[in-house]
Amino acid sequence: MSHGFQTRAIHAGQPPDPRTGAVVPPIYQTSTYAQAAVGQPRTGSGGSAGGGAPRGYEYSRSGNPTRDALQECLAALEGGAHGLAFASGMAAEDTLVRAACRPGDHAVIPDDAYGGTYRLFDKVLRRWGMEWTAAPVSDPDAVRAAFTPRTRLLWVETPTNPLLGIADLGALASLAHDHGALLVVDNTFASPYLQQPLGHGADAVVHSTTKYLGGHSDVVGGALVLRDRGLAEQVAFHQNATGAVPGPFDAWLTLRGIKTLGVRMDRHCDNAERVVEFLLGHPAVAEVRFPGLPEHPGHKVAAGQMRRFGGMVSFRAAGGEPAAVGVCQRTELFLLAESLGGVESLIEHPARMTHASAAGSPLAVPADLVRLSVGIETAEDLIADLDRALSGG
Ligand SMILES: Cc1ncc(COP(=O)(O)O)c(C=O)c1O
């Protein structure tokens, strides 16, 4: 019987410890494992993440039981066959591209991709021989026009970071597959509670687990969830060969965060909706970007593929860049910081912070834009904080 989301978040990959009955997976803080005989690891599931035959644990870069618990849980949350955990979201992205592509291949990426994703493609993977074209992923015709005969990946974020555009996952999956390409979805902003891209035809899901999955701003990590066994084996090979794996404690912290993902996300969504309602009526706000608004151009698509509309809100300051920077510096509860998805609310100026690496490129973001990661504090306090900051006092 398949379980509901919150049941999977709490139990998938986490049966009671067979030795002690501990209800929480132990932190296997070990680098290596005693073997039964020369070249014969003891029984276990080490190194099986790529879908190959399970074998015993040998060495914690190749496999670790705490990481395996996380990987199994991630796969169950996204409805995929194979989950792999990484030291960061960027490590997951880099590993996926190198496993799925060859030098000379081409990728279509969002024209407002996360700045680090843009930097990876432009400054690292380009030197390796990958080409890329940026396209607005909310416009399937523009995406189609960006394909070349060498396109191997269509890379999508939805909602996008930081402009909160929406991509139609089903339409883009068909488009990618018609061109012999893979659809990769960075699902960091939605989290698997709100959106499960594999169910809409995506081939790979990427996460910065640093964000909503971890949820407490206390751990950096990344994940890939894949449907195809061959690709999963390639990725698992690269994961071990290049070694950007999370340590056991980081894997454990992420698992611990995941247990409350559903309840946290509902509260993030409630609070974001309250904040949006407040911002819409404020004279210092020129435009609010939130896919839950009926006038958002991607609202219908978002409603069809997301459970709710998320905890991220962006707005443009009526007073331009100086006003946007000023608001970011005046809030007290909304902490001025990069990152997102933790229980505490954060505010940032994307053009000078998270997306500074995209300045002067086709991916540059508006200078008057402010991005909020709405936390799970008391909504009235968050609104009062924003009101004070927007009013200049
Ligand atoms: C949408 C998105 N994808 C990927 C990443 C990269 O993840 P990490 O910082 O864990 O390497 C981030 C980080 O902010 C992000 O916002």
PDBQT file of the ligand as one rigid body, heavy atoms in Angstrom, charges set to zero:
ROOT
HETATM    1  C1  LIG A 401      17.030  27.037  -6.742  1.00  0.00    +0.000 C 
HETATM    2  C2  LIG A 401      18.382  26.656  -6.229  1.00  0.00    +0.000 A 
HETATM    3  N1  LIG A 401      19.038  25.625  -6.769  1.00  0.00    +0.000 NA
HETATM    4  C3  LIG A 401      20.264  25.245  -6.344  1.00  0.00    +0.000 A 
HETATM    5  C4  LIG A 401      20.917  25.922  -5.330  1.00  0.00    +0.000 A 
HETATM    6  C5  LIG A 401      22.296  25.503  -4.906  1.00  0.00    +0.000 C 
HETATM    7  O1  LIG A 401      22.264  24.758  -3.733  1.00  0.00    +0.000 OA
HETATM    8  P1  LIG A 401      23.425  24.765  -2.619  1.00  0.00    +0.000 P 
HETATM    9  O2  LIG A 401      23.578  26.160  -2.111  1.00  0.00    +0.000 OA
HETATM   10  O3  LIG A 401      22.930  23.784  -1.600  1.00  0.00    +0.000 OA
HETATM   11  O4  LIG A 401      24.680  24.285  -3.296  1.00  0.00    +0.000 OA
HETATM   12  C6  LIG A 401      20.267  27.005  -4.723  1.00  0.00    +0.000 A 
HETATM   13  C7  LIG A 401      20.939  27.744  -3.637  1.00  0.00    +0.000 C 
HETATM   14  O5  LIG A 401      20.531  28.817  -3.251  1.00  0.00    +0.000 OA
HETATM   15  C8  LIG A 401      18.977  27.376  -5.186  1.00  0.00    +0.000 A 
HETATM   16  O6  LIG A 401      18.313  28.421  -4.651  1.00  0.00    +0.000 OA
ENDROOT
TORSDOF 0
